[in-house]
Amino acid sequence: MSDFREQALKYHAEPKPGKISIEISKAAETVKDLALAYSPGVAEPVREIANNIDDVYKYTGKGNLVAVISNGTAILGLGNLGPMASKPVMEGKALLFKRFAGLDSIDIEVTHRTTEEFIDTVANIADTFGGINLEDIKSPECFEIEKELIRRCNIPVFHDDQHGTAIVTAAGLLNALEIQGKDIGNAVIVCLGAGAAAIACMELLIKCGAKREHIYMLDTKGVIHTRRNDLNKYKELFANNTDKRTLEEAMEGADVFVGVSGPDALPAETLKLMADKPVIFACSNPDPEIKPELAHAERSDLIMATGRSDYPNQVNNVLCFPFIFRGALDVRAKVINDEMKLAAVQAIRAIAKEPVPQAVLTAAQVDKLQFGADYIIPKPMDPRLLSRVARAVAEAAVASGVARLPMPENYMGSEL
């Protein structure tokens, strides 16, 4: 682990600090080039945009530019370490946008005293960008921040910790339940964790057919139930009318466990309490709620997913967020709505059921991948994600009336 730490630090520091840089996209070699790029030539697009504000998409990079914005209050699994400590993560997110979807991205770290200050700061600069990806903002403030920014901004605003996690979780979970011969409408689900990701995951699963009354959500005080008087309005949505109070009681007869809490939080013996053919999503990173080897030793009939790349079935947001924004920006969507999220779920889960290209096998360093217990969601390097997920998202934006542009002909999820 010490070697890996040194490798990670060296990766970020050398040959020059950071993971992203700015590159120019037009010629700038001659006097004429400079005259066109700046004064006097730049005055022409300025006049055009002043006359028709939508021409900003024609003459600038706005339509292909995403801001990755954080205040550093919930960095990965490390907690509230401040805006500057979040910068490596936000640069990494920008790298992923470019690598997987060809989207230009810049990170912005905001220092503020109140939630209102953060919202004002982001809203006031939003028109610079084609979309905003919020990241690593603690709960429950993240709910208010996203809701208000969606209301105030004229571009898509998406909190990936909530919705990206939810989309990939839903895609994998629906496939796992299908393999196990179970229907989500009848599945009893235990969710350990009650933060932004947990609440978003459960809300999206409900939109996919899960029953709210079949969900048992737990926070640090145990099961969230209707007789508790210490719940915020987001947890109250999952207050179950039940006598269950502990994790062990909630796990009795459960079909699904979703962990978005912390390392080693799920005792192996509780798996014996679950129904036949259970599904375990232990998504705490870098250390899951239960290690796969322990889970499989306890139950041979389960399907297991984690957030780690060194085990099968990695629940990885990179399967989703670059392509969500690619599709949204390419039809100039005003928002990223539920229809677009659900379209992404179905597109992601469909790819996992198809034959896997050799290039993906090579990148994953495996000889074979086939839809089943050890392959319920695509690998992050699968090139089909760009064309299929972006297209599904763009089509859903057009069909639901939030797109400003029609669906392009022969669209393959590439920059227009």
C-alpha positions in Angstrom: 0.0 0.0 0.0 2.9 2.3 0.7 4.2 1.7 -2.9 0.7 2.6 -4.3 0.6 5.7 -2.2 3.9 6.9 -3.6 2.8 6.0 -7.1 -0.4 8.0 -6.6 1.5 11.1 -5.3 4.0 10.9 -8.1 1.2 10.5 -10.7 -0.3 13.8 -9.5 3.0 15.7 -9.1 5.0 14.7 -12.2 6.0 15.7 -14.8 4.0 18.8 -13.9 1.4 19.1 -11.1 -2.2 18.3 -11.7 -4.2 16.2 -14.2 -5.7 18.7 -16.6 -4.6 21.6 -18.7 -5.9 24.1 -21.3 -5.3 23.6 -25.0 -6.1 25.9 -27.9 -8.4 24.7 -30.6 -7.7 27.2 -33.4 -4.6 28.3 -35.3 -2.6 31.1 -33.5 0.6 31.2 -35.5 0.4 34.3 -37.7 -0.5 37.9 -37.3 -3.8 37.2 -39.2 -4.5 34.3 -36.8 -4.2 36.6 -33.8 -6.3 39.2 -35.5 -9.1 36.7 -36.0 -8.7 35.2 -32.5 -8.7 38.5 -30.7 -8.8 42.1 -31.7 -10.3 43.1 -34.1 -11.8 39.8 -35.3 -13.3 38.7 -32.0 -15.7 41.7 -32.2 -17.7 39.9 -34.9 -18.9 37.0 -32.8 -19.4 39.4 -29.9 -21.9 41.4 -32.0 -23.6 38.2 -33.2 -24.1 37.0 -29.6 -25.3 40.4 -28.4 -28.0 40.2 -31.1 -28.9 36.5 -30.5 -27.7 35.1 -27.2 -28.1 31.5 -28.4 -25.2 32.2 -30.9 -22.9 31.7 -27.9 -23.2 28.0 -28.6 -22.2 28.6 -32.2 -19.1 30.8 -31.6 -17.7 29.6 -28.3 -17.0 26.4 -26.5 -19.9 26.8 -24.0 -21.9 23.8 -25.5 -19.0 21.4 -24.8 -17.9 22.7 -21.4 -18.8 21.2 -18.0 -18.0 22.8 -14.6 -17.1 20.3 -11.8 -17.9 22.2 -8.6 -17.4 21.3 -5.0 -17.0 22.8 -1.5 -15.0 19.8 -0.2 -17.5 19.0 2.5 -17.8 15.3 1.7 -14.7 14.2 -0.3 -14.9 10.6 -1.3 -15.0 8.6 1.9 -12.7 11.1 3.6 -15.2 13.6 4.9 -15.1 17.4 5.2 -11.5 18.4 4.3 -12.2 21.7 2.6 -12.3 23.1 -0.9 -8.5 22.8 -1.7 -8.4 19.2 -0.6 -11.2 18.4 -3.1 -9.2 19.8 -6.0 -7.5 16.5 -7.0 -10.9 14.8 -7.1 -12.4 17.6 -9.2 -9.5 17.5 -11.6 -9.9 13.8 -11.8 -13.6 14.2 -12.7 -12.6 16.7 -15.4 -10.1 14.1 -16.7 -12.9 11.5 -16.9 -15.3 13.8 -18.8 -12.6 14.4 -21.4 -11.4 10.8 -21.6 -14.8 9.1 -21.9 -17.1 11.7 -23.5 -14.9 14.3 -25.2 -16.3 17.0 -22.9 -14.1 19.9 -21.9 -14.3 20.4 -18.2 -12.9 22.7 -15.5 -12.9 22.3 -11.8 -14.1 25.0 -9.4 -13.7 24.8 -5.7 -15.9 27.2 -3.7 -15.1 28.7 -0.3 -18.3 30.0 1.4 -19.9 30.6 4.8 -23.5 29.7 4.1 -25.4 27.5 1.7 -26.9 30.6 0.2 -23.4 31.9 -0.6 -22.5 28.7 -2.4 -25.7 28.8 -4.4 -25.2 32.4 -5.4 -21.6 31.8 -6.4 -22.5 28.9 -8.7 -25.7 30.5 -10.1 -23.8 33.7 -10.9 -21.2 31.9 -13.0 -23.4 29.2 -14.5 -23.9 30.8 -17.9 -20.2 30.3 -18.7 -20.8 26.6 -19.0 -23.0 24.1 -20.9 -23.6 22.0 -17.7 -22.7 21.8 -14.0 -21.6 18.6 -12.2 -21.8 19.1 -8.4 -19.5 16.8 -6.5 -18.6 15.9 -2.9 -21.1 18.2 -1.1 -22.4 16.9 2.2 -25.9 15.9 3.0 -28.5 17.3 3.6 -27.2 20.7 2.2 -26.6 19.0 -1.2 -30.3 18.5 -1.7 -31.1 22.1 -1.2 -28.1 23.3 -3.3 -29.0 21.1 -6.2 -32.7 21.9 -6.1 -32.1 25.7 -6.0 -29.5 25.6 -8.7 -31.8 23.6 -11.0 -34.4 26.3 -10.4 -32.1 29.2 -11.0 -29.8 27.9 -13.8 -30.7 27.6 -17.5 -28.4 24.6 -18.0 -28.3 21.1 -16.7 -27.2 20.8 -13.0 -26.5 17.2 -11.8 -25.1 16.1 -8.4 -23.3 13.0 -9.4 -22.9 11.6 -5.9 -26.6 11.4 -5.8 -27.8 10.6 -9.3 -24.8 9.0 -10.9 -24.5 6.5 -8.1 -28.3 5.9 -8.2 -28.3 5.2 -12.0 -25.4 2.7 -12.0 -26.8 1.1 -8.8 -30.2 0.7 -10.4 -28.8 -0.7 -13.6 -26.8 -3.3 -11.8 -29.4 -4.2 -9.3 -32.2 -4.7 -11.8 -29.9 -7.1 -13.8 -28.9 -8.9 -10.6 -32.5 -9.4 -9.6 -33.3 -10.7 -13.1 -30.5 -13.2 -12.8 -31.8 -14.3 -9.4 -35.3 -14.7 -10.7 -36.8 -11.9 -8.6 -39.0 -8.9 -9.4 -38.1 -5.5 -7.9 -41.7 -4.8 -7.1 -41.7 -7.6 -4.6 -38.1 -7.2 -3.4 -37.4 -6.3 0.3 -34.5 -3.9 0.3 -32.2 -2.9 3.2 -30.2 0.3 2.7 -27.4 0.9 5.2 -26.7 4.6 5.0 -29.0 7.6 4.8 -27.0 10.3 3.1 -27.3 11.8 -0.4 -26.3 8.7 -2.3 -28.5 6.4 -0.3 -31.6 8.6 -0.6 -31.1 9.1 -4.3 -30.5 5.4 -4.9 -33.7 4.4 -3.1 -35.8 7.1 -4.9 -34.6 5.9 -8.3 -35.2 2.3 -7.4 -38.8 3.3 -6.5 -39.1 4.9 -9.9 -37.9 1.6 -11.3 -40.7 -0.3 -9.5 -39.5 -0.9 -5.9 -42.1 -0.4 -3.2 -41.3 2.3 -0.6 -42.9 0.2 2.1 -40.4 -2.6 1.3 -37.4 -0.4 1.9 -35.7 -0.4 5.3 -33.2 2.4 5.5 -30.7 2.7 8.4 -28.7 5.6 9.7 -26.3 5.6 12.7 -29.2 5.2 15.1 -30.7 2.2 13.4 -33.8 1.7 11.3 -35.5 4.9 10.1 -39.1 4.4 11.3 -42.3 6.5 11.8 -41.9 6.8 15.5 -38.6 8.6 15.4 -38.7 12.3 16.0 -35.1 13.1 15.0 -35.4 12.8 11.2 -34.8 15.5 8.6 -37.3 15.9 5.8 -35.3 13.7 3.4 -35.0 10.8 5.9 -38.7 11.1 6.7 -39.5 10.0 3.2 -38.1 6.5 4.2 -39.6 6.3 7.7 -41.1 2.8 7.6 -44.1 1.8 9.8 -42.3 -1.1 11.3 -41.2 -2.6 14.6 -37.7 -3.4 13.1 -35.0 -1.4 14.9 -31.6 -3.1 14.2 -29.7 -4.1 11.1 -30.2 -7.8 12.0 -34.0 -7.3 12.2 -34.1 -5.5 8.9 -32.0 -8.2 7.2 -34.4 -10.9 8.2 -35.9 -12.2 4.9 -34.4 -9.3 2.8 -33.7 -9.8 -0.9 -31.3 -6.9 -1.3 -28.7 -5.1 0.7 -27.4 -1.8 -0.5 -24.5 -0.3 1.5 -23.5 3.3 1.2 -22.1 3.7 4.6 -18.6 2.6 5.7 -16.1 -0.2 5.8 -16.9 -3.5 7.4 -20.4 -2.3 8.5 -22.2 -5.6 7.5 -21.4 -8.6 9.7 -21.0 -11.7 7.7 -23.5 -13.7 9.9 -26.3 -11.3 9.0 -26.3 -12.7 5.4 -27.7 -16.0 6.8 -30.8 -14.0 7.7 -31.6 -13.0 4.1 -33.9 -14.7 1.7 -32.8 -17.2 -0.9 -30.6 -15.8 -3.7 -29.9 -12.4 -2.2 -28.2 -9.4 -3.9 -25.4 -7.5 -2.0 -24.2 -4.1 -3.1 -21.5 -3.1 -0.7 -20.5 0.2 -2.2 -18.4 1.9 0.5 -15.0 3.0 -1.0 -12.3 2.0 -0.8 -13.3 -0.6 1.7 -16.8 -2.2 1.3 -19.3 -2.9 4.0 -18.3 -6.6 3.7 -15.5 -8.1 1.7 -16.7 -10.2 -1.2 -14.6 -13.3 -0.1 -16.4 -13.2 3.3 -19.8 -12.8 1.7 -19.3 -15.6 -0.7 -18.0 -17.8 2.1 -21.2 -17.2 4.0 -23.6 -17.6 1.1 -23.0 -19.4 -2.2 -26.2 -18.2 -3.8 -25.6 -14.4 -3.7 -24.7 -11.9 -6.3 -22.2 -9.3 -5.1 -21.2 -5.9 -6.2 -18.7 -3.3 -4.8 -17.3 0.0 -5.7 -13.8 -1.5 -6.3 -12.2 -2.3 -9.6 -10.4 -5.4 -8.3 -13.6 -7.4 -7.8 -16.3 -8.3 -10.3 -19.3 -6.0 -10.7 -17.8 -2.6 -9.9 -20.5 0.1 -9.3 -18.6 3.0 -10.9 -20.2 6.4 -11.7 -18.0 6.7 -14.8 -20.5 4.3 -16.4 -22.9 7.1 -16.3 -22.0 10.8 -15.8 -19.9 11.5 -18.9 -22.6 10.1 -21.1 -25.5 11.7 -19.3 -23.8 15.1 -19.9 -22.8 14.2 -23.5 -26.4 13.4 -24.4 -27.8 16.4 -22.5 -25.5 18.9 -24.0 -25.8 17.6 -27.6 -29.5 18.4 -27.6 -29.0 21.4 -25.3 -31.3 20.1 -22.6 -32.5 22.6 -19.9 -32.3 20.0 -17.1 -31.5 16.3 -16.5 -34.8 14.9 -15.6 -36.1 11.5 -14.4 -36.9 10.4 -17.9 -33.2 10.9 -18.9 -32.0 9.1 -15.8 -34.2 6.1 -16.4 -33.2 6.0 -20.0 -29.6 5.8 -18.9 -30.4 2.9 -16.5 -32.0 0.9 -19.2 -29.2 1.6 -21.7 -26.5 0.6 -19.2 -28.2 -2.6 -18.2 -28.9 -3.6 -21.8 -25.1 -3.4 -22.7 -24.3 -6.0 -20.0 -26.5 -8.5 -21.7 -24.7 -8.4 -25.1 -21.5 -10.1 -26.3 -18.5 -8.2 -25.0 -16.0 -6.8 -27.6 -12.5 -8.2 -27.5 -11.1 -4.7 -26.8 -13.1 -4.6 -23.5 -11.8 -8.0 -22.5 -8.3 -6.9 -23.2 -8.7 -3.7 -21.1 -10.3 -5.7 -18.3 -7.5 -8.2 -18.5 -10.0 -11.2 -18.6 -10.6 -13.9 -21.2 -14.3 -13.9 -21.0 -17.3 -11.9 -19.8 -20.8 -13.1 -20.0 -24.1 -11.8 -18.4 -24.4 -13.5 -15.1 -23.5 -13.4 -11.4 -20.0 -12.0 -12.1 -21.0 -9.6 -14.9 -24.1 -7.6 -14.2 -22.9 -4.1 -15.4 -20.6 -3.1 -18.2 -16.9 -2.4 -17.7 -15.9 1.4 -17.6 -13.7 1.0 -20.7 -16.6 -0.3 -22.8 -16.8 2.1 -25.9 -20.5 1.2 -26.4 -21.4 3.3 -23.3 -20.7 6.6 -25.2 -23.0 5.9 -28.2 -25.7 4.0 -26.4 -26.1 5.9 -23.1 -25.7 9.3 -24.6 -28.2 8.5 -27.3 -30.7 7.2 -24.9 -30.3 10.3 -22.7 -30.6 12.6 -25.7 -33.7 10.9 -27.0 -35.3 11.0 -23.6 -34.6 14.7 -23.3 -36.2 15.4 -26.7 -39.2 13.1 -25.9 -39.8 14.7 -22.5 -39.7 18.3 -23.9 -36.6 19.6 -22.1 -34.3 19.7 -25.2 -33.8 22.9 -27.2 -32.5 21.1 -30.2 -34.0 18.2 -32.2 -32.4 14.8 -32.1 -29.5 14.9 -34.6 -29.6 12.5 -37.5 -27.3 9.4 -37.2 -26.3 10.5 -33.6 -23.6 8.4 -32.0 -22.9 10.4 -28.8 -20.1 12.5 -30.2 -19.6 16.2 -30.0 -21.6 18.2 -32.5 
